[in-house]
Amino acid sequence: MPSAPVKTDESVKSGRPPQRAGNGALPAPAPPSQPLDGGAGAGISLEAEAGEVEEGEDGAEGKSEVGSWRGRLTDRDRELVSHLGLVRYLRTDQIAELVFPGRAQSVISGRLGELSQRHGNTRALIKKLWFVNSEGKRVLVWALTPSGYALAGEELGRQFKVPRHDVAHQFLDHATGVNDLYVALTKEPGTPRPAPRGKPADDFARVPSAFRWVATEDLELPFSEYVAKPPDHVADRRLQPDAMLEDLARKRRYLIEFETGSATVRNAQHKTATETKIGRYSRFLLGPVHVAGPQTYYSKHFSDGYKPVVVFLTRTEARRDTIVRVAEAYWGEVDARFELRALTMAEAGAEFRWRLLGETPLVPSPDLNPPQVTKPATLEGTFISFREIEVLKRFQEEALYVIQHVRHTVRAGKPVVAEPAYPKVMNAAAMVLQRLRS
């Protein structure tokens, strides 16, 4: 997903995480943040969004002293920071579902406002971004600061790569839209039941253990493919799903593409078109790394044997059905398949909660509805792509041209004085033929 530099409440000057304090809790004191100068989040008043915290909600949750927060960092705060570390961006309403179920807006805004401000010499843990939705309303989005990433890393036992720039505000709708699935799978089921007044809240969602979620910023899947351009006819490509969900128990890996409806579906030449994405996944999942050998680009990158499933998430049933029809037409042209699903966000949330958490879905499982699923076929033989076929076709045409030129010269009674050149795609064609024979 394209992005552009955006300045926010806390500028990032280095990709390295800040130094940590001696107690291993929060980062050591840092110099003051740079002032806002018109980037995403600029012009938003903390006072206007914050509001007062109701007595007995957040004030009673403090446990141990952490940095200069002096015990004000709660278990709920830590989980919020951990969630943001995993998914990178969450809207206010998504945070409310995850860690503030049933709370008043003043409580939510108040606590988020506190976490986005300095406390003593410790920098803020979260920061504000925003985008304008299709209704023309400004929507607040929250992300971690470098200090927040350091805390998330301590909580989850891993080191996060701190992005040098945040996603530009025009792409935040897409960035947070795919995280609706994460929220649907992670939030606590049932009706929210806040803790009694004066006691710590315990109804917030914990970081999931039944599955692993990987954000698009942590995904970069390289592969190569044949192209019809000299000199080597091989081009380096990169696949970057919008998210990845791993089912640890069933050993399945879901590569997720979020379809907002802004891009075309049927256009094999447009890089953002759904049809183009299907072809790109086909080459990554099925294309061989070497001309001889069974290793694919997928098995090279993921050596754990997890079965890949490509999932297109849509906002509407109409878009879902269109993607299914395009996928089925694609399978009719290419005799090779991988498992592909097209689901609305509601269907995906219900099905994955059923698969991962064992909950009975409130809506019928898409597995029972054939039009929403394209099943992989049992194949024999070797997969060959359209581009490889094009290489063989060009080799044939160039070879025939050389032969015909020599034959015409001989028929005219003229000597062949110049040595004919080999076809330009001879080496590429030889690699394709070697793989097909193996």
Disulfide bonds with the S-S distance in Angstrom:
none
